Each structure stands twice: as structure tokens, then as C-alpha cells.
């Protein structure tokens, strides 16, 4: 009989294609590692992708908050630890700890998830998780959950992106990691060379499909924070909102 692991631990090698112009791991690559570990742990515990498919359901991430104190470089390894924290009606919560090769904590993250009906795309209660709730680890890696971000009141810059084939996953919508890249790309390369992102929070508000057009807007920086939001051009519906906090690069 397999012993179920309450905390999942996995090591990742930072590949060349996971790094940015500055030679450090990209925020979207970090999010990829976190979600890969989340999927594998969910599968291990019996409520992962295939388990949800059998119930005509699928998981979507609702919000993600990541805080980093160090960014590994190409060729270095990091370890991701993750655990489910429990549920609240329509939401399931999961935390992450990120350490470098010598065990030093360099990052932490918290996230919330929902189950959608595969046919109707409507939210359902996360009953699939209930059989393993006794294994939930009620340990908060961060002091707060990802906040709900309000719409931008002042827009300084806007760009338009049309969703292409490579950005759509097998559920027919844009993979959530792409939203993070879109937000990072909203700032010019010169900005990224002079600044270092310490943390980010993103709210996923609606799905986007191939050939739809997204208007990505950025707002003014306040208290070392930058705000980005995406709206569907066709109907104006909010798709995502992101805030990232930064310091001057050293």
C-alpha cells in the first residue's frame, strides 16, 4: 500500500530556456514549477487531472501570489515543497516553499483553485478533495492569502495581443502561465534591467480562447508596485489583473 505524502517535494533544474535577459529564472518558469508540483501532488493524493476528468470536471487556478528573496540562475537547482491547506466551499488552497541547493528558502507562494464542470464551464463544490482533507497541512507559508485586485482607475499604456494556437491548452483556453509573460512583457526591457521583481499576485478572472483579442493595460507605479490588467477586446470583460512589487536591481 502506497503511503500518501502530506507534503510533496520535488527538485528542478533551471534550464536555459527558463531564464531571462538578466540570466535569472523567469517568474513564469517559477509558476510553472509550482503548478507542476501541485499537479503531481494532486495526482498522488487522488484528486488530480485524470481523477477530475472522470467526474467531467477540471481544475483552474483562481489566484497566485509568489514572493522571492533570490532568483536562481541557469544550471542551478531548486526544490519545491507543496501542500494542500484545505477548502472553503468553491475554493481549494495550496501553499509552496522554494529552496536553493543548500536548503536556504528563496521563495514562497500561496494559491487558490476551483473545479469547473467540463461541459458547462460553471464552478462546482470541490468535493473531490474531501476524502483527503485529513491529510491537509494547515501551515501558512505567507501571512495572507492572495488579495482580490481592483480594476485600474488610471491607464498609462495599452497594447493589443491576439491569442494564437501556441498559447492555448487542451481545455481550449489560454494557459495561465501565458498571462504572467504578458504582464512581464508589458514593461520594457530597460525597466527589467534596472529593477528586480520581489513579488507578484495575479487574479485569474475569465478564460480566453484562440483568436480572441486581449487589451493589456498598465497603470502607474505606486510604492514600488506596478499594476497590469487584461480585458477581452470584443466585450471588455476582465480576464486577469496582476500587481508586482519591485526594487532597484543591484
Helices and strands as residue ranges (DSSP letters): E 8-13, G 16-18, H 27-45, H 49-54, E 57-68, E 77-88, E 91-100, E 105-117, E 123-124, G 127-135, E 157-162, G 165-167, H 176-185, H 189-194, E 195-204, E 213-218, E 225-232, E 238-248
